[in-house]
Amino acid sequence: TGGMGAYSPAPIITPALFAQIEERVLHPAIDGMAEDGHPYRGVLYAGLIITREGPKVIEFNCRFGDPETQVVLPRMRGDLLPLLAACAHGDLGGHSAHWHYGACVTVVMASGGYPGNFAKGKPISGIEAAEQLEGVTVFHAGTKREGGQLLTNGGRVLNVTATGPDIAATVARAYEAADRIHFEGAHYRRDIGARALNRASI
């Protein structure tokens, strides 16, 4: 199955581990492409797993990750476009991203039967009520509008995303928002952010 939720920041990524990821994964990938005569400009998404031996690569994608992006960009201060333009022109010097403190959590609402066979065309309600909660945005994934009605149109239907002051409050807010949204067969994981919550309680 595709990702069923995400949270940011991830407490497992300490400054020391991030430095290790840069040294062992990111820089070798970028440097290797340049050495092969194919310097890379753009978004490079590294899907990693953290093991006892350190970070291991699952995949690389030349795009933003989903649903990971939904918990990264809401924490970004300012506009993404200048960074993308500078990257495209090969002029990122002097540009950097700045981040809001706090946390962001997204819960993916999926169609009944997903990741197996699932029906499409189920009416969706409650998005407006969910977005009335402070810091909540609902991102559409597998939806369509037909005759003025919002319907399901995929396996992963909605990314219910919340921002908040800390991981515990933000997890609670994301689930409160998801509980306000309804469509036949809707289901979602109830443990998004559990590992971060466990680390926060240690």
Solvent accessible surface area in square Angstrom, and as a share of the most:
residue,aa,sasa,rsa
1,T,121,0.70
2,G,29,0.28
3,G,31,0.30
4,M,22,0.10
5,G,19,0.19
6,A,13,0.10
7,Y,58,0.22
8,S,11,0.07
9,P,68,0.43
10,A,37,0.29
11,P,59,0.37
12,I,63,0.32
13,I,60,0.30
14,T,65,0.38
15,P,121,0.76
16,A,81,0.63
17,L,25,0.13
18,F,100,0.42
19,A,53,0.41
20,Q,61,0.27
21,I,10,0.05
22,E,61,0.28
23,E,127,0.57
24,R,110,0.40
25,V,11,0.06
26,L,53,0.26
27,H,100,0.44
28,P,66,0.42
29,A,23,0.18
30,I,66,0.33
31,D,71,0.37
32,G,28,0.27
33,M,58,0.26
34,A,52,0.40
35,E,146,0.65
36,D,109,0.57
37,G,54,0.52
38,H,133,0.59
39,P,103,0.65
40,Y,64,0.24
41,R,152,0.55
42,G,40,0.38
43,V,40,0.23
44,L,47,0.23
45,Y,44,0.17
46,A,25,0.19
47,G,8,0.08
48,L,49,0.24
49,I,89,0.45
50,I,55,0.28
51,T,45,0.26
52,R,240,0.87
53,E,117,0.52
54,G,9,0.09
55,P,5,0.03
56,K,85,0.36
57,V,70,0.40
58,I,117,0.59
59,E,81,0.36
60,F,82,0.34
61,N,29,0.15
62,C,101,0.60
63,R,128,0.47
64,F,81,0.34
65,G,4,0.04
66,D,61,0.32
67,P,1,0.01
68,E,61,0.28
69,T,24,0.14
70,Q,31,0.14
71,V,3,0.02
72,V,61,0.35
73,L,59,0.30
74,P,47,0.29
75,R,36,0.13
76,M,19,0.09
77,R,114,0.42
78,G,74,0.71
79,D,90,0.47
80,L,45,0.23
81,L,115,0.57
82,P,67,0.42
83,L,33,0.16
84,L,69,0.35
85,A,42,0.33
86,A,9,0.07
87,C,23,0.14
88,A,64,0.50
89,H,142,0.63
90,G,48,0.46
91,D,86,0.44
92,L,86,0.43
93,G,65,0.62
94,G,92,0.89
95,H,81,0.36
96,S,72,0.46
97,A,36,0.28
98,H,111,0.50
99,W,106,0.37
100,H,86,0.38
101,Y,198,0.75
102,G,20,0.19
103,A,5,0.04
104,C,0,0.00
105,V,0,0.00
106,T,0,0.00
107,V,0,0.00
108,V,0,0.00
109,M,1,0.00
110,A,0,0.00
111,S,4,0.02
112,G,28,0.27
113,G,45,0.44
114,Y,36,0.14
115,P,96,0.61
116,G,44,0.42
117,N,149,0.76
118,F,67,0.28
119,A,57,0.45
120,K,118,0.50
121,G,31,0.30
122,K,52,0.22
123,P,78,0.49
124,I,9,0.05
125,S,65,0.42
126,G,18,0.17
127,I,16,0.08
128,E,129,0.58
129,A,38,0.30
130,A,0,0.00
131,E,75,0.34
132,Q,141,0.63
133,L,31,0.15
134,E,139,0.63
135,G,34,0.33
136,V,12,0.07
137,T,63,0.37
138,V,8,0.05
139,F,71,0.30
140,H,96,0.43
141,A,58,0.45
142,G,9,0.09
143,T,29,0.17
144,K,75,0.32
145,R,161,0.59
146,E,98,0.44
147,G,89,0.85
148,G,64,0.61
149,Q,71,0.32
150,L,20,0.10
151,L,18,0.09
152,T,1,0.00
153,N,58,0.30
154,G,12,0.12
155,G,9,0.09
156,R,59,0.22
157,V,0,0.00
158,L,0,0.00
159,N,4,0.02
160,V,0,0.00
161,T,3,0.01
162,A,0,0.00
163,T,42,0.24
164,G,16,0.15
165,P,97,0.61
166,D,69,0.36
167,I,23,0.12
168,A,56,0.43
169,A,39,0.30
170,T,0,0.00
171,V,15,0.09
172,A,62,0.48
173,R,58,0.21
174,A,0,0.00
175,Y,25,0.10
176,E,81,0.36
177,A,0,0.00
178,A,0,0.00
179,D,69,0.36
180,R,82,0.30
181,I,6,0.03
182,H,109,0.49
183,F,17,0.07
184,E,122,0.55
185,G,44,0.42
186,A,34,0.27
187,H,72,0.32
188,Y,35,0.13
189,R,123,0.45
190,R,157,0.57
191,D,66,0.34
192,I,16,0.08
193,G,2,0.02
194,A,36,0.28
195,R,191,0.70
196,A,0,0.00
197,L,58,0.29
198,N,93,0.48
199,R,115,0.42
200,A,73,0.57
201,S,93,0.60
202,I,177,0.90
